[in-house]
Amino acid sequence: MKQAVKRGNQRPCDRQHLPVDPDDTQVAAVSSDHFSALISRPAIAEVVVFIDVDLVPGHARTVTVEPSMGWPDSVRSRRQPSNRASRPGRDSSHRVSMKPGAVQLLSSAEHCENESMTRFYLHASTTTIESYLSRVQQAEELNYSGLFVADGQLDVLDPFQLIAASRTVTSRITVGTAATNVVFRDPTLLAGEAATANQITGGRFILGIGTGDSNTYTFGRKPTKLADMEQATRDMRSLLSGGTVDSAVGPVRLRYSPGDTTVPIYFAVDGPRGLEAAGRVADGVMLGSGFDLNVIESARRLLAKGAEEAGRDPESIHVMAAGIIYVSEDGETARKLARRRIANRAHHNFRLSLESVPEAEREGVRRFMEAFDISRPLEERVPVELISDYLVRRFTIAGTPGECIDRVREMLIGVESFLLTPPEYAWQEVAQMWAEEVMPHVT
């Protein structure tokens, strides 16, 4: 007997598990008329349609029935915009053909069990279209929830053009930027690019923005002030939802549709003021402060503070813990190789404050910060001997498959979604090994 998992915006204790039982609230094969009658039953809280549940052992795929099939609107309600963060990739609603035996109805009366809702997203930078298409196609085939790409003019390919190209090789996976900025891209330009990407990908796009990183300094610019980033987010959300924003020539609006779904806007932030700003206006947060439960708990409090100031529900904000991964049969080698990749991530976190660093580690982090050279290549910006074991543990999950599984399970106390960056020189190999050796044990 197979088992289905109810997935949504709930916390871990809210999900329900139901065996496939045609005589109960589950349906093995059903006509649309029969289905319409069944969903009127008061015990049914939500409808989920699984397809090809045995395609990848242990991984059921959630899909949405096409309107042309004449099934009730309640089947498609999960695709509609709402006030809450839609969390693309978390529910992964996809339009595909339906098969007999695929429908399952979830009963609100079932007892809650504490199983994982873990979601893994990948992050990449790329300089060739072939590399990007190969990676995004692989990520979808391996059941990752999403693939985000970096934005850095003159260093990597333009993320929006890459995301548009992803439609040629994918149909399900969430795609997005991690992260672009409003230093070089005007909010009206970004709104248009986001609408275009969302329309092209069929509603699978997330706009990830930050204050500006390496390229901002390289070109002599200053990072965006958080107040300006908040206002830019409000302006973009207005444009993407059919509203107007003021300009030098009067009100302007987006003259084309972003598609059938809203575009979520995520913040790539890690400092206190940035997290409070995210709580006020963002749909999600890419938390680049690493894999540290104390830091994540502190971040959640700051998000909640900002959300409450704006009258928002903190639980509607999707939090992704972001960092570097390396999985290998040799754990020490994995940590050694991951060490080379974390300098930029750590520097970005500590450039304003060492408040989140334990007192015993601060002197080492200060030496690391003093030696950091932003003009050098990404993996050569600080001597590797200055990257301490504390930094490696905080900003990476690296080791044997078993060690990585244990680290993820530790983190599930505070976070359910992970934005993972494999090392550039072994990106696809590490992504595949993580999917095959780690994900089945924690999803």
N, C-alpha and C positions, 0 to 999 in steps of 0.2 A: 504494500500500500504506500503510495507516494504521499509526501507531506508538502503543503504549500505554506508560504510565509506571507502574512499581511505586512506590506511595507508602505509607509507613508511618512508624514511629518512627526510621528509620535516619538516619544522617548522610548528606550529599550523595553520598559515594563508595560508598554501599551500594545505590543504586537500580539497577534493571535496565531495559533497553529492549528490547522484542521486537516484531518485525513480525508482522502478522496473517498467519499461514500455517497453513491447515487441515491440512497434512501434517506439521507439527512439533508443538510443545506448545500451539499455538493452535487453537481450534475455531471454525469459522464458524457452524455450526448443529448442534445436538446434542440428543438426547433425554436424559432423566434417567438412563436405564440406561447409555447410552454415556458420559455424564459421570462416573457412579460408577466405571466401569472406568478411565477416564483418570486420575482423581485418585489412584488407587492407585499410579500410576507413581512410582518413587523420585525422579525428577528434578524433580517438581513441588513447589515450596516453598510456594506460596501461590496462592489463587484470587482473582481480582478480576473483577467483572462490570461491564462498561461499558454504559451505555445512552445512546442518542441522541448518539453521539460527534460527529456533525456539526451538532448543534443550534447550538452556538457554535463557530466555527472555532478549533481549537487547544485547546479545553477539553473533555476527556473527563470524564464524571461517574461516580463509583464508586457502585454500588448493592448492596443485599443482597437475595438471593432470599427470597421469602416462605416460611415453613415449610410452608404449605399446598401448595406445589408439590411437596413430597415429595423435595426434594434433600438430599444429605448434610449433616450438622451442620458439616462443615468449610467449607461455603460461608458459614455464618453465624458462624463463630468470631470474626470481627473485631468483632462486636457484644457479645461477652461481656466482663464486667469482668475486670481483671487487676491485678497488683501495680504495673504501670507506668502512667504517665500515659496516658490514652486519647487525649488530644489531639483533642477533637471539632473538626470542621471540617477537620482535616488529612487524614483519610481519607474524611470525609463519606459514611458508609454510610447509604443511604436505602432505605426499603421502597417499591418501585414495581413495576409489572408488567414482566415480562421480555419481550424481543423476540428473535426468531431472529437469530443472528449477533452476539449481544452478549457471549458468554462468551469470556474469554481466560485461559489458564493460564500462570502465570509460572514459568519454569524457574530453579532455583537454580544451574544450570551456566553461565548467561549471564555474559558479561564485564561488569563494572561500568563505567558511563560517568558522567561528572560533569555531569549536567544539574540544573536548578534544581528545588527543591521549595517554592518561595516561596508563602506564604499571606498574604493580606491580609484583615484584619478591620477593621471600621469602629467608631467610637465616636460616640455622640450624646447630647445633652441635649435634652429636648423638653417643651413646655408644653401641647401639644394631642395628643389621640389620633390625629387625622387625620394630623398630621405624622409621628408615629412609624410608623403603619401604612404610610404612603406610603414612608418611608425603608427599613423592613425588607423590604417587598416589592420595592422597587427593588434593594436589596443582593442579595437572592436571585437576581433576574433577571439581574443583572450578574456573577454567579458569585463574589461575595465569600464568604469562608469563614465569616464571622460578623458579628453586630452586637451591640455591648455598649452598655448605657445607664447613665447616671450616676444616683446616688442623692443627693438633697439636699432634705430636707423644706422645704416652703414655696417652694422655688425651681423644682423640676421635678416632673413627674408621677411617681408611685410606680413604680419599675422593675419590681417583680414583677407588678403589674397590667398594665403594658404588655407584658411578656413573655408573660403568659397570653393576651393579645389577639393576639399575633403568630401564634398557631395559625390564626386565621381567614384569614390571607393568605399563609402560608408552609408549606412541608413539608420543607425540606432544611436551611436555614441554621442554624448554631449561634447561640444567643442567650444573653446573660448580663449580669451586673452589673459595672460598672467605674467606681467600685467602691462597694459598701456597706460597713458597718462594724459593730462590736459595741459602739460607744459608745451608740448609740440603739436598736439591735436586739439583744436578748438572744440568745445562741447557740442556745438551744432554739427561739426564734421563728424565727431565720434557718434553722435546719435544717428546720423545717416549711415555710417559704416555699420553700426550695430543692427539697424533695421534691415540693411541689405543682407548682412550675414545671417540674421535670423530667418529672413524670408527664404534665402537660398538653401539653408540647412533644414528647413521645415520645422522651425521652432526649437532647435537643439543648441542654441547659442547662449553663452554667458559672457557678459562684458566685465572683465576684471580690470580695475584701475588702481593706480597708486599715485604717490606724490612725485614720482620720478626718481630714477636711480643712476646707474653709472653714466649713461649718455647725457643726463642732465648736467653732471659736473664736467664731462668731457667737452661739452659745447659751451661751457661758461654760463649756463643757466642756473636758476635757483629752483628747488623743489616747490611744488604747489603748496600754498598755505592751506591748512585743513579747512578753514572757513570757506575758501574758494572751491575746494574739492567738494564740500557739501553742497554748495550752491550749484556747482556744475552738475552734480548728481540729480538735484531737484529739476534742473532745466532739462537734462536728458530724459528723465522719467516723464516729464510733461510732454516733450516732443514725441516720445515713443508711445504715449497713450493717446495721441490725437490732440493734445493741447498746444498752446503757444508759449513763446518766451519773447521777452522784449529785446530789441536790437536797436542800433543807431538809426534805422529807417522805420522803426515801429515793430509791432508784433510779427513774428514769423512762425511758421509751422512746417512740419514734415508733410510733403505732398504725395507720399506713397506709403503703403502699409508695411509694417514690420512683420506681417504674417498673422497667423491665428492665435499666437501666444505672446504674452508679455516677455520682455527681455530682462532677465534678472541682472542687477548690477552688484558686483562683489568688490569689496575693498581689500587690497593687499597692504595690510598695516600690522604693526606690532607694538607701537608705543601707546601709553595711556590715553593721550588726547585723540590719537587716530582711532583707537578702539571705541571710545565714547562717540566719536563722529559716526563710525560705522553703525553703532547701535541706534543712532538717530535716523539714518537714511539708507543704509545698505541692506540688500537682501541676503548677503552672505559675506563671510570673511575668510580670506586666505591667510592663515596665521603663520607667518614665517618665523616665529620665535622658537620653533623647534618642538621636539618630542619630550616635553617636561610637564608632568601633571600639575605641579604647583604653578607654573607659568600659565598653563591653559586655564586653570581655575581662576587665576587672577584676571586673565583676559575675559572670561565669561562674566565676572563681576563688573568689569568696565563696560562691556557690551550692554549688560542689563541696566546699568546706570544711564547710559545714553538712550536706550530704548524707552525706559520709563519717563525720561524727560520729554520724549516725543510722543508719549502715549501709545507706544508700540509693545507688542508681545515679544520679549527677548527670545522665546522659544521658536519664533518664526525666522530667526536669523541662522542660516546654515553656516556652521563653523567647520573649516577644514584645517587640520594640522599639516603644515607643509615642511618638507625637509628632504634630505638626500637619502637614497637607499643603495645598498650593495649587498647582494646575497650570493654566497659561494659556499662550496663544501669546506673551504678553509676559512674559518671565521677571522683569524688574525689578518690574513691577506685581504679579506673584504674590508675590514676596518682601515687598513693601511691605504687601500685604494680610494675609499670614500673620503678619507682625511683631506686629500688634495682638492676636493670639490667644494668644501664648506666655507672657505675664507670669505668670499663675497657675502654669503648669507649671514655669517656671524658679524661681519663688519657693519652691515646694514642695521642689524639689531642693536648694536652697542654704540653707534656713532653719537647718540644723544645722551645715553645714560647706561650705567652699569648696575642699576637698581635691582634687576632681576638675577644678577649673578651672586651666588653665595660668597660670603666674605672670604672664605679660604681660597677661592678661585680668582679673586679680582686682580691680584697682582699679575698673574699669568695672562689674564685677558687684557690688561693694560699694555703689557709688552707686545702682545699680538696686535693691538690697535695701533701702537706707535710704529710698528714695522710695516703695516699695510700700505701697499702702493697701487692705487687705482689705475695707474697708467699701464700696468703690466697685464699680460693675458690672464684670463679668468682664473686659471688653476695655478698661477705663479705669483699671486699678489702678496704673498707672505711666505717666509721660509717655513717649510713643512714642520720643522722641529718646534715652532712656536704655536702650532695647533695642538692644544692639550687634549688629554683623554676626556676631560670635562666637555670640551667643545664637540668632540666627536660623538659622545653619547647624547648631548643635547640636540644636535642638529642632524643626526643620522640615525637610521635603523640599519645596521650593518652587521653581518655575521653569517653563521650557518643558517639554513632554513629553520631549524629548531630555535635558534637564538632570536631570529626575526619574528617568529610566531609568538614567542614569549613576550617580546617588546610590544607587539601590537596588542596582545591581550592585556598587558599592563595599561596601555593607553586607552582601552575601551571604557575605562572608568570615567574618563573625562571627555572623550571625543569619539565620533562614529565614522568620520570621513577623513581621508588622508590624501594630500596632494604630494605625489612622490616624484622626485627627480633622480633618475638613474644617471650614472656617470656618462659623459658624452662618448667616450671611447668604447663603451660596451653597453650602450643604451638598450638596444633590442634584446641582447642576450640576458641582461639583468631583468628587463621587463618580463620576458618570457619565464625565467626561472621563478620570479616572484609570483607570477600568476599560477604556475604549476605546483610550486612547493610551499607557498605561504597562504595564498588566498583561500584555497579549499578548506583550510583549517580554522579560518577566522571569519568566514562569511556565512 
